[in-house]
Amino acid sequence: MMSDCKSLSLSGLDSSADSLPALTAEAYERRIQRLEQERTELSRKFQEANRLIQTRFHGSAPDGEAMNDSIKYEQTIAQLKDEVQILKKRLAEENNSSLRPAKDSNQEELEKKMKELKEKNRQLILDKQDLQRDLEETFERLTIQTRELKEAVKHRDLAKQDYDELNTALLDERDKLKRSEKLAKERESELFQLHQKLDAFKLELRKLENG
């Protein structure tokens, strides 16, 4: 399509000039249709991004496909603007040509069609800018929520680590207490045995004194 437009700007006034309006109009109509389709697709991707925001804490991050389509869309808009300028230059050349001193109906129709296409182009650019801005805001919110999610996971992991350390320390203290209780029982048993031996020794001592 761009090669057609370049040949349009270089061809000058030739014998096929009368067929130019219809061909150019059809080409622009096809481009407008494509742009409208791309706008619809961009809108769909924006809605998908919004849905992703709502389910971010249970899903995964989006890829860069929407941004790539947006860049392609911008390039197409720029090409369309260039072609409108080429067409405008051609109309000016025809107006200044001595071979066609007066506008014919085809030229007037072409100018009318060009105005309509320029208006559509302007509206498409505005729509694209709105969608692009919405996408940027959506991805910004997504980035913030992703960061908040990471912080929440980090705090959760730290809390779990603290819990595990405290639980380990508690288990160690319980083991120490059990060992202390066991040792105390052993000492108590030894003390009881010593008391028994002491009582027996005293008894033997009395027997010896009385004997």
CNS distance restraints for C-alpha pairs under 8 A (distance, minus, plus):
assign (resid   1 and name CA) (resid   5 and name CA) 6.49 0.50 0.50
assign (resid   2 and name CA) (resid   6 and name CA) 6.26 0.50 0.50
assign (resid   2 and name CA) (resid  79 and name CA) 7.59 0.50 0.50
assign (resid   2 and name CA) (resid  83 and name CA) 7.76 0.50 0.50
assign (resid   3 and name CA) (resid   7 and name CA) 6.23 0.50 0.50
assign (resid   4 and name CA) (resid   8 and name CA) 6.17 0.50 0.50
assign (resid   5 and name CA) (resid   9 and name CA) 6.38 0.50 0.50
assign (resid   5 and name CA) (resid  83 and name CA) 6.23 0.50 0.50
assign (resid   5 and name CA) (resid  86 and name CA) 7.14 0.50 0.50
assign (resid   6 and name CA) (resid  10 and name CA) 6.38 0.50 0.50
assign (resid   7 and name CA) (resid  11 and name CA) 5.78 0.50 0.50
assign (resid   8 and name CA) (resid  12 and name CA) 7.51 0.50 0.50
assign (resid   8 and name CA) (resid  86 and name CA) 7.68 0.50 0.50
assign (resid   8 and name CA) (resid  87 and name CA) 7.92 0.50 0.50
assign (resid   8 and name CA) (resid  90 and name CA) 7.86 0.50 0.50
assign (resid   9 and name CA) (resid  86 and name CA) 5.99 0.50 0.50
assign (resid   9 and name CA) (resid  87 and name CA) 7.62 0.50 0.50
assign (resid   9 and name CA) (resid  89 and name CA) 7.74 0.50 0.50
assign (resid   9 and name CA) (resid  90 and name CA) 6.62 0.50 0.50
assign (resid  12 and name CA) (resid  90 and name CA) 7.73 0.50 0.50
assign (resid  13 and name CA) (resid  17 and name CA) 6.35 0.50 0.50
assign (resid  13 and name CA) (resid  94 and name CA) 7.31 0.50 0.50
assign (resid  16 and name CA) (resid  20 and name CA) 6.87 0.50 0.50
assign (resid  17 and name CA) (resid  21 and name CA) 7.99 0.50 0.50
assign (resid  18 and name CA) (resid 106 and name CA) 7.26 0.50 0.50
assign (resid  19 and name CA) (resid  23 and name CA) 6.58 0.50 0.50
assign (resid  20 and name CA) (resid  24 and name CA) 5.88 0.50 0.50
assign (resid  21 and name CA) (resid  25 and name CA) 5.93 0.50 0.50
assign (resid  21 and name CA) (resid 106 and name CA) 6.58 0.50 0.50
assign (resid  21 and name CA) (resid 107 and name CA) 7.05 0.50 0.50
assign (resid  21 and name CA) (resid 109 and name CA) 7.61 0.50 0.50
assign (resid  21 and name CA) (resid 110 and name CA) 5.26 0.50 0.50
assign (resid  22 and name CA) (resid  26 and name CA) 6.13 0.50 0.50
assign (resid  22 and name CA) (resid 110 and name CA) 7.78 0.50 0.50
assign (resid  23 and name CA) (resid  27 and name CA) 6.21 0.50 0.50
assign (resid  24 and name CA) (resid  28 and name CA) 6.17 0.50 0.50
assign (resid  25 and name CA) (resid  29 and name CA) 6.03 0.50 0.50
assign (resid  25 and name CA) (resid 110 and name CA) 7.31 0.50 0.50
assign (resid  25 and name CA) (resid 113 and name CA) 6.68 0.50 0.50
assign (resid  25 and name CA) (resid 114 and name CA) 7.63 0.50 0.50
assign (resid  26 and name CA) (resid  30 and name CA) 6.20 0.50 0.50
assign (resid  27 and name CA) (resid  31 and name CA) 6.33 0.50 0.50
assign (resid  28 and name CA) (resid  32 and name CA) 6.03 0.50 0.50
assign (resid  28 and name CA) (resid 117 and name CA) 7.04 0.50 0.50
assign (resid  29 and name CA) (resid  33 and name CA) 6.15 0.50 0.50
assign (resid  29 and name CA) (resid 117 and name CA) 7.73 0.50 0.50
assign (resid  30 and name CA) (resid  34 and name CA) 6.27 0.50 0.50
assign (resid  31 and name CA) (resid  35 and name CA) 6.11 0.50 0.50
assign (resid  31 and name CA) (resid  80 and name CA) 7.68 0.50 0.50
assign (resid  32 and name CA) (resid  36 and name CA) 6.09 0.50 0.50
assign (resid  32 and name CA) (resid 117 and name CA) 7.68 0.50 0.50
assign (resid  32 and name CA) (resid 120 and name CA) 7.40 0.50 0.50
assign (resid  32 and name CA) (resid 121 and name CA) 7.40 0.50 0.50
assign (resid  33 and name CA) (resid  37 and name CA) 6.20 0.50 0.50
assign (resid  34 and name CA) (resid  38 and name CA) 6.15 0.50 0.50
assign (resid  35 and name CA) (resid  39 and name CA) 6.03 0.50 0.50
assign (resid  35 and name CA) (resid  73 and name CA) 7.40 0.50 0.50
assign (resid  35 and name CA) (resid  76 and name CA) 7.64 0.50 0.50
assign (resid  35 and name CA) (resid  77 and name CA) 7.77 0.50 0.50
assign (resid  35 and name CA) (resid 124 and name CA) 7.37 0.50 0.50
assign (resid  36 and name CA) (resid  40 and name CA) 6.20 0.50 0.50
assign (resid  36 and name CA) (resid 124 and name CA) 7.36 0.50 0.50
assign (resid  37 and name CA) (resid  41 and name CA) 6.21 0.50 0.50
assign (resid  38 and name CA) (resid  42 and name CA) 6.03 0.50 0.50
assign (resid  38 and name CA) (resid  73 and name CA) 6.81 0.50 0.50
assign (resid  39 and name CA) (resid  43 and name CA) 6.11 0.50 0.50
assign (resid  39 and name CA) (resid  73 and name CA) 7.98 0.50 0.50
assign (resid  39 and name CA) (resid 124 and name CA) 7.65 0.50 0.50
assign (resid  39 and name CA) (resid 127 and name CA) 7.61 0.50 0.50
assign (resid  39 and name CA) (resid 128 and name CA) 6.63 0.50 0.50
assign (resid  40 and name CA) (resid  44 and name CA) 6.23 0.50 0.50
assign (resid  41 and name CA) (resid  45 and name CA) 6.29 0.50 0.50
assign (resid  42 and name CA) (resid  46 and name CA) 6.19 0.50 0.50
assign (resid  42 and name CA) (resid  66 and name CA) 6.97 0.50 0.50
assign (resid  42 and name CA) (resid  69 and name CA) 7.28 0.50 0.50
assign (resid  42 and name CA) (resid  70 and name CA) 7.08 0.50 0.50
assign (resid  42 and name CA) (resid 131 and name CA) 7.25 0.50 0.50
assign (resid  43 and name CA) (resid  47 and name CA) 6.32 0.50 0.50
assign (resid  43 and name CA) (resid 131 and name CA) 6.68 0.50 0.50
assign (resid  44 and name CA) (resid  48 and name CA) 6.27 0.50 0.50
assign (resid  45 and name CA) (resid  49 and name CA) 6.13 0.50 0.50
assign (resid  45 and name CA) (resid  66 and name CA) 6.11 0.50 0.50
assign (resid  46 and name CA) (resid  50 and name CA) 6.30 0.50 0.50
assign (resid  46 and name CA) (resid  66 and name CA) 7.82 0.50 0.50
assign (resid  46 and name CA) (resid 131 and name CA) 7.29 0.50 0.50
assign (resid  46 and name CA) (resid 134 and name CA) 7.45 0.50 0.50
assign (resid  46 and name CA) (resid 135 and name CA) 5.87 0.50 0.50
assign (resid  47 and name CA) (resid  51 and name CA) 6.27 0.50 0.50
assign (resid  48 and name CA) (resid  52 and name CA) 6.13 0.50 0.50
assign (resid  49 and name CA) (resid  53 and name CA) 6.30 0.50 0.50
assign (resid  49 and name CA) (resid  62 and name CA) 7.41 0.50 0.50
assign (resid  49 and name CA) (resid 135 and name CA) 7.55 0.50 0.50
assign (resid  49 and name CA) (resid 138 and name CA) 6.84 0.50 0.50
assign (resid  49 and name CA) (resid 139 and name CA) 7.58 0.50 0.50
assign (resid  50 and name CA) (resid  54 and name CA) 6.53 0.50 0.50
assign (resid  50 and name CA) (resid 138 and name CA) 6.57 0.50 0.50
assign (resid  51 and name CA) (resid  55 and name CA) 6.43 0.50 0.50
assign (resid  52 and name CA) (resid  56 and name CA) 5.53 0.50 0.50
assign (resid  52 and name CA) (resid  59 and name CA) 7.53 0.50 0.50
assign (resid  52 and name CA) (resid  61 and name CA) 7.82 0.50 0.50
assign (resid  52 and name CA) (resid  62 and name CA) 7.49 0.50 0.50
assign (resid  53 and name CA) (resid 138 and name CA) 7.45 0.50 0.50
assign (resid  53 and name CA) (resid 141 and name CA) 7.53 0.50 0.50
assign (resid  53 and name CA) (resid 142 and name CA) 5.78 0.50 0.50
assign (resid  55 and name CA) (resid  59 and name CA) 5.98 0.50 0.50
assign (resid  56 and name CA) (resid  60 and name CA) 6.51 0.50 0.50
assign (resid  56 and name CA) (resid  61 and name CA) 7.28 0.50 0.50
assign (resid  56 and name CA) (resid 142 and name CA) 7.51 0.50 0.50
assign (resid  56 and name CA) (resid 145 and name CA) 7.67 0.50 0.50
assign (resid  56 and name CA) (resid 146 and name CA) 7.60 0.50 0.50
assign (resid  57 and name CA) (resid 146 and name CA) 7.96 0.50 0.50
assign (resid  57 and name CA) (resid 149 and name CA) 7.10 0.50 0.50
assign (resid  64 and name CA) (resid  68 and name CA) 6.33 0.50 0.50
assign (resid  65 and name CA) (resid  69 and name CA) 6.27 0.50 0.50
assign (resid  66 and name CA) (resid  70 and name CA) 6.17 0.50 0.50
assign (resid  67 and name CA) (resid  71 and name CA) 6.34 0.50 0.50
assign (resid  68 and name CA) (resid  72 and name CA) 6.33 0.50 0.50
assign (resid  69 and name CA) (resid  73 and name CA) 6.03 0.50 0.50
assign (resid  70 and name CA) (resid  74 and name CA) 6.24 0.50 0.50
assign (resid  70 and name CA) (resid 132 and name CA) 7.30 0.50 0.50
assign (resid  71 and name CA) (resid  75 and name CA) 6.34 0.50 0.50
assign (resid  72 and name CA) (resid  76 and name CA) 6.31 0.50 0.50
assign (resid  73 and name CA) (resid  77 and name CA) 6.31 0.50 0.50
assign (resid  74 and name CA) (resid  78 and name CA) 6.28 0.50 0.50
assign (resid  75 and name CA) (resid  79 and name CA) 6.27 0.50 0.50
assign (resid  76 and name CA) (resid  80 and name CA) 6.24 0.50 0.50
assign (resid  77 and name CA) (resid  81 and name CA) 6.30 0.50 0.50
assign (resid  77 and name CA) (resid 121 and name CA) 7.44 0.50 0.50
assign (resid  77 and name CA) (resid 125 and name CA) 7.03 0.50 0.50
assign (resid  78 and name CA) (resid  82 and name CA) 6.33 0.50 0.50
assign (resid  79 and name CA) (resid  83 and name CA) 6.28 0.50 0.50
assign (resid  80 and name CA) (resid  84 and name CA) 6.24 0.50 0.50
assign (resid  80 and name CA) (resid 121 and name CA) 7.60 0.50 0.50
assign (resid  81 and name CA) (resid  85 and name CA) 6.38 0.50 0.50
assign (resid  81 and name CA) (resid 121 and name CA) 7.67 0.50 0.50
assign (resid  82 and name CA) (resid  86 and name CA) 6.33 0.50 0.50
assign (resid  83 and name CA) (resid  87 and name CA) 6.13 0.50 0.50
assign (resid  84 and name CA) (resid  88 and name CA) 6.08 0.50 0.50
assign (resid  84 and name CA) (resid 114 and name CA) 7.40 0.50 0.50
assign (resid  84 and name CA) (resid 118 and name CA) 7.18 0.50 0.50
assign (resid  85 and name CA) (resid  89 and name CA) 6.19 0.50 0.50
assign (resid  86 and name CA) (resid  90 and name CA) 6.29 0.50 0.50
assign (resid  87 and name CA) (resid  91 and name CA) 6.29 0.50 0.50
assign (resid  88 and name CA) (resid  92 and name CA) 6.35 0.50 0.50
assign (resid  89 and name CA) (resid  93 and name CA) 6.28 0.50 0.50
assign (resid  90 and name CA) (resid  94 and name CA) 6.25 0.50 0.50
assign (resid  91 and name CA) (resid  95 and name CA) 6.17 0.50 0.50
assign (resid  91 and name CA) (resid 107 and name CA) 7.81 0.50 0.50
assign (resid  91 and name CA) (resid 111 and name CA) 7.88 0.50 0.50
assign (resid  92 and name CA) (resid  96 and name CA) 6.31 0.50 0.50
assign (resid  93 and name CA) (resid  97 and name CA) 6.12 0.50 0.50
assign (resid  94 and name CA) (resid 100 and name CA) 6.73 0.50 0.50
assign (resid  95 and name CA) (resid 100 and name CA) 7.05 0.50 0.50
assign (resid  95 and name CA) (resid 101 and name CA) 6.76 0.50 0.50
assign (resid  95 and name CA) (resid 102 and name CA) 7.43 0.50 0.50
assign (resid  95 and name CA) (resid 103 and name CA) 7.27 0.50 0.50
assign (resid  96 and name CA) (resid 100 and name CA) 7.95 0.50 0.50
assign (resid  96 and name CA) (resid 101 and name CA) 7.34 0.50 0.50
assign (resid  97 and name CA) (resid 101 and name CA) 6.48 0.50 0.50
assign (resid 103 and name CA) (resid 107 and name CA) 5.93 0.50 0.50
assign (resid 103 and name CA) (resid 108 and name CA) 6.53 0.50 0.50
assign (resid 104 and name CA) (resid 108 and name CA) 6.41 0.50 0.50
assign (resid 105 and name CA) (resid 109 and name CA) 6.04 0.50 0.50
assign (resid 106 and name CA) (resid 110 and name CA) 6.06 0.50 0.50
assign (resid 107 and name CA) (resid 111 and name CA) 6.17 0.50 0.50
assign (resid 108 and name CA) (resid 112 and name CA) 6.18 0.50 0.50
assign (resid 109 and name CA) (resid 113 and name CA) 6.05 0.50 0.50
assign (resid 110 and name CA) (resid 114 and name CA) 5.98 0.50 0.50
assign (resid 111 and name CA) (resid 115 and name CA) 6.22 0.50 0.50
assign (resid 112 and name CA) (resid 116 and name CA) 6.34 0.50 0.50
assign (resid 113 and name CA) (resid 117 and name CA) 6.12 0.50 0.50
assign (resid 114 and name CA) (resid 118 and name CA) 5.99 0.50 0.50
assign (resid 115 and name CA) (resid 119 and name CA) 6.14 0.50 0.50
assign (resid 116 and name CA) (resid 120 and name CA) 6.20 0.50 0.50
assign (resid 117 and name CA) (resid 121 and name CA) 5.95 0.50 0.50
assign (resid 118 and name CA) (resid 122 and name CA) 6.06 0.50 0.50
assign (resid 119 and name CA) (resid 123 and name CA) 6.16 0.50 0.50
assign (resid 120 and name CA) (resid 124 and name CA) 6.01 0.50 0.50
assign (resid 121 and name CA) (resid 125 and name CA) 6.17 0.50 0.50
assign (resid 122 and name CA) (resid 126 and name CA) 6.31 0.50 0.50
assign (resid 123 and name CA) (resid 127 and name CA) 6.10 0.50 0.50
assign (resid 124 and name CA) (resid 128 and name CA) 5.96 0.50 0.50
assign (resid 125 and name CA) (resid 129 and name CA) 6.08 0.50 0.50
assign (resid 126 and name CA) (resid 130 and name CA) 6.19 0.50 0.50
assign (resid 127 and name CA) (resid 131 and name CA) 6.19 0.50 0.50
assign (resid 128 and name CA) (resid 132 and name CA) 5.95 0.50 0.50
assign (resid 129 and name CA) (resid 133 and name CA) 6.04 0.50 0.50
assign (resid 130 and name CA) (resid 134 and name CA) 6.16 0.50 0.50
assign (resid 131 and name CA) (resid 135 and name CA) 6.04 0.50 0.50
assign (resid 132 and name CA) (resid 136 and name CA) 6.17 0.50 0.50
assign (resid 133 and name CA) (resid 137 and name CA) 6.21 0.50 0.50
assign (resid 134 and name CA) (resid 138 and name CA) 6.03 0.50 0.50
assign (resid 135 and name CA) (resid 139 and name CA) 6.10 0.50 0.50
assign (resid 136 and name CA) (resid 140 and name CA) 6.02 0.50 0.50
assign (resid 137 and name CA) (resid 141 and name CA) 6.21 0.50 0.50
assign (resid 138 and name CA) (resid 142 and name CA) 6.15 0.50 0.50
assign (resid 139 and name CA) (resid 143 and name CA) 6.01 0.50 0.50
assign (resid 140 and name CA) (resid 144 and name CA) 6.28 0.50 0.50
assign (resid 141 and name CA) (resid 145 and name CA) 6.13 0.50 0.50
assign (resid 142 and name CA) (resid 146 and name CA) 6.00 0.50 0.50
assign (resid 143 and name CA) (resid 147 and name CA) 6.18 0.50 0.50
assign (resid 144 and name CA) (resid 148 and name CA) 6.17 0.50 0.50
assign (resid 145 and name CA) (resid 149 and name CA) 6.01 0.50 0.50
assign (resid 146 and name CA) (resid 150 and name CA) 6.22 0.50 0.50
assign (resid 147 and name CA) (resid 151 and name CA) 6.24 0.50 0.50
assign (resid 148 and name CA) (resid 152 and name CA) 6.12 0.50 0.50
assign (resid 149 and name CA) (resid 153 and name CA) 6.15 0.50 0.50
assign (resid 150 and name CA) (resid 154 and name CA) 6.07 0.50 0.50
assign (resid 151 and name CA) (resid 155 and name CA) 6.18 0.50 0.50
assign (resid 152 and name CA) (resid 156 and name CA) 6.08 0.50 0.50
assign (resid 153 and name CA) (resid 157 and name CA) 6.11 0.50 0.50
assign (resid 154 and name CA) (resid 158 and name CA) 6.22 0.50 0.50
assign (resid 155 and name CA) (resid 159 and name CA) 6.05 0.50 0.50
assign (resid 156 and name CA) (resid 160 and name CA) 6.10 0.50 0.50
assign (resid 157 and name CA) (resid 161 and name CA) 6.08 0.50 0.50
assign (resid 158 and name CA) (resid 162 and name CA) 6.18 0.50 0.50
assign (resid 159 and name CA) (resid 163 and name CA) 6.12 0.50 0.50
assign (resid 160 and name CA) (resid 164 and name CA) 6.08 0.50 0.50
assign (resid 161 and name CA) (resid 165 and name CA) 6.17 0.50 0.50
assign (resid 162 and name CA) (resid 166 and name CA) 6.07 0.50 0.50
assign (resid 163 and name CA) (resid 167 and name CA) 5.92 0.50 0.50
assign (resid 164 and name CA) (resid 168 and name CA) 6.05 0.50 0.50
assign (resid 165 and name CA) (resid 169 and name CA) 6.18 0.50 0.50
assign (resid 166 and name CA) (resid 170 and name CA) 6.08 0.50 0.50
assign (resid 167 and name CA) (resid 171 and name CA) 6.20 0.50 0.50
assign (resid 168 and name CA) (resid 172 and name CA) 6.25 0.50 0.50
assign (resid 169 and name CA) (resid 173 and name CA) 6.25 0.50 0.50
assign (resid 170 and name CA) (resid 174 and name CA) 6.19 0.50 0.50
assign (resid 171 and name CA) (resid 175 and name CA) 6.21 0.50 0.50
assign (resid 172 and name CA) (resid 176 and name CA) 6.21 0.50 0.50
assign (resid 173 and name CA) (resid 177 and name CA) 6.09 0.50 0.50
assign (resid 174 and name CA) (resid 178 and name CA) 6.17 0.50 0.50
assign (resid 175 and name CA) (resid 179 and name CA) 6.20 0.50 0.50
assign (resid 176 and name CA) (resid 180 and name CA) 6.07 0.50 0.50
assign (resid 177 and name CA) (resid 181 and name CA) 6.06 0.50 0.50
assign (resid 178 and name CA) (resid 182 and name CA) 6.11 0.50 0.50
assign (resid 179 and name CA) (resid 183 and name CA) 6.06 0.50 0.50
assign (resid 180 and name CA) (resid 184 and name CA) 6.01 0.50 0.50
assign (resid 181 and name CA) (resid 185 and name CA) 6.22 0.50 0.50
assign (resid 182 and name CA) (resid 186 and name CA) 6.27 0.50 0.50
assign (resid 183 and name CA) (resid 187 and name CA) 6.16 0.50 0.50
assign (resid 184 and name CA) (resid 188 and name CA) 6.01 0.50 0.50
assign (resid 185 and name CA) (resid 189 and name CA) 6.08 0.50 0.50
assign (resid 186 and name CA) (resid 190 and name CA) 6.19 0.50 0.50
assign (resid 187 and name CA) (resid 191 and name CA) 6.04 0.50 0.50
assign (resid 188 and name CA) (resid 192 and name CA) 6.13 0.50 0.50
assign (resid 189 and name CA) (resid 193 and name CA) 6.26 0.50 0.50
assign (resid 190 and name CA) (resid 194 and name CA) 6.21 0.50 0.50
assign (resid 191 and name CA) (resid 195 and name CA) 6.22 0.50 0.50
assign (resid 192 and name CA) (resid 196 and name CA) 6.31 0.50 0.50
assign (resid 193 and name CA) (resid 197 and name CA) 6.21 0.50 0.50
assign (resid 194 and name CA) (resid 198 and name CA) 6.02 0.50 0.50
assign (resid 195 and name CA) (resid 199 and name CA) 6.08 0.50 0.50
assign (resid 196 and name CA) (resid 200 and name CA) 6.16 0.50 0.50
assign (resid 197 and name CA) (resid 201 and name CA) 6.06 0.50 0.50
assign (resid 198 and name CA) (resid 202 and name CA) 6.15 0.50 0.50
assign (resid 199 and name CA) (resid 203 and name CA) 6.17 0.50 0.50
assign (resid 200 and name CA) (resid 204 and name CA) 6.23 0.50 0.50
assign (resid 201 and name CA) (resid 205 and name CA) 6.09 0.50 0.50
assign (resid 202 and name CA) (resid 206 and name CA) 6.25 0.50 0.50
assign (resid 203 and name CA) (resid 207 and name CA) 6.36 0.50 0.50
assign (resid 204 and name CA) (resid 208 and name CA) 6.26 0.50 0.50
assign (resid 205 and name CA) (resid 209 and name CA) 6.25 0.50 0.50
assign (resid 206 and name CA) (resid 210 and name CA) 6.06 0.50 0.50
assign (resid 207 and name CA) (resid 211 and name CA) 5.90 0.50 0.50
